[in-house]
Amino acid sequence: MLRLSAKRAFNNIEKLERAKNTKAMALALGAGIVGTVFMAGATFAYLAAMTPLCVVLAIPGFIGCGLPYFLYKKNVKKSTEQVNPMIESNFDVIYEACEKASQLFD
């Protein structure tokens, strides 16, 4: 039973470590793709000699190019604060299993 709980704790730690970045990466990629779409629209508007439309589309395009970095950093920090207590509790389970295993050798 100890072995299974420690094994589960290791698996949970791996999943939680991946979860820190998953949502943040998805949001940053989404914002980057939207920014790229606006930049493509601005480029096509420029090629069609629609300068006012080009400017209107370029502004959110540039924002969409710079925003993902800050969006990613903010969300990673937020998810790290939420996930770290769960990771620590899993480390406690592993520590207790190691203590009990060490007592068997004494």
DAPE-V443825 format. One record per residue. N is the residue number from 1. OMEGA is omega in whole degrees, -180 to 180 (999 if undefined). BURIAL is I if it has 9 or more other C-alpha atoms within 8 Angstrom, else O. Layout:
n=N omega=OMEGA burial=BURIAL
n=N omega=OMEGA burial=BURIAL
This chain:
n=1 omega=177 burial=O
n=2 omega=-178 burial=O
n=3 omega=180 burial=O
n=4 omega=-178 burial=O
n=5 omega=177 burial=I
n=6 omega=179 burial=I
n=7 omega=177 burial=O
n=8 omega=-180 burial=O
n=9 omega=177 burial=I
n=10 omega=179 burial=I
n=11 omega=179 burial=O
n=12 omega=179 burial=I
n=13 omega=178 burial=I
n=14 omega=180 burial=O
n=15 omega=-179 burial=O
n=16 omega=178 burial=I
n=17 omega=177 burial=I
n=18 omega=-178 burial=O
n=19 omega=179 burial=I
n=20 omega=-173 burial=I
n=21 omega=-171 burial=I
n=22 omega=-177 burial=O
n=23 omega=-180 burial=I
n=24 omega=180 burial=I
n=25 omega=-180 burial=I
n=26 omega=179 burial=O
n=27 omega=180 burial=I
n=28 omega=178 burial=I
n=29 omega=178 burial=I
n=30 omega=179 burial=O
n=31 omega=178 burial=I
n=32 omega=179 burial=I
n=33 omega=178 burial=I
n=34 omega=177 burial=I
n=35 omega=179 burial=I
n=36 omega=178 burial=I
n=37 omega=178 burial=I
n=38 omega=179 burial=I
n=39 omega=177 burial=I
n=40 omega=177 burial=O
n=41 omega=178 burial=I
n=42 omega=179 burial=I
n=43 omega=179 burial=I
n=44 omega=177 burial=I
n=45 omega=178 burial=I
n=46 omega=180 burial=I
n=47 omega=178 burial=O
n=48 omega=179 burial=O
n=49 omega=175 burial=O
n=50 omega=-174 burial=I
n=51 omega=180 burial=O
n=52 omega=178 burial=O
n=53 omega=178 burial=I
n=54 omega=-180 burial=I
n=55 omega=-179 burial=I
n=56 omega=-180 burial=I
n=57 omega=-178 burial=I
n=58 omega=-178 burial=I
n=59 omega=177 burial=O
n=60 omega=177 burial=I
n=61 omega=178 burial=I
n=62 omega=177 burial=I
n=63 omega=179 burial=I
n=64 omega=177 burial=I
n=65 omega=-177 burial=I
n=66 omega=-176 burial=O
n=67 omega=-175 burial=I
n=68 omega=-180 burial=I
n=69 omega=-178 burial=O
n=70 omega=177 burial=O
n=71 omega=179 burial=I
n=72 omega=-178 burial=I
n=73 omega=-179 burial=I
n=74 omega=-177 burial=O
n=75 omega=176 burial=I
n=76 omega=179 burial=I
n=77 omega=-180 burial=O
n=78 omega=-179 burial=O
n=79 omega=177 burial=I
n=80 omega=178 burial=I
n=81 omega=180 burial=O
n=82 omega=-171 burial=O
n=83 omega=-176 burial=I
n=84 omega=177 burial=O
n=85 omega=178 burial=O
n=86 omega=178 burial=I
n=87 omega=179 burial=I
n=88 omega=179 burial=O
n=89 omega=176 burial=O
n=90 omega=176 burial=I
n=91 omega=177 burial=I
n=92 omega=178 burial=O
n=93 omega=179 burial=I
n=94 omega=180 burial=I
n=95 omega=179 burial=O
n=96 omega=179 burial=O
n=97 omega=179 burial=I
n=98 omega=177 burial=O
n=99 omega=180 burial=O
n=100 omega=177 burial=O
n=101 omega=179 burial=O
n=102 omega=179 burial=O
n=103 omega=179 burial=O
n=104 omega=180 burial=O
n=105 omega=-179 burial=O
n=106 omega=999 burial=O
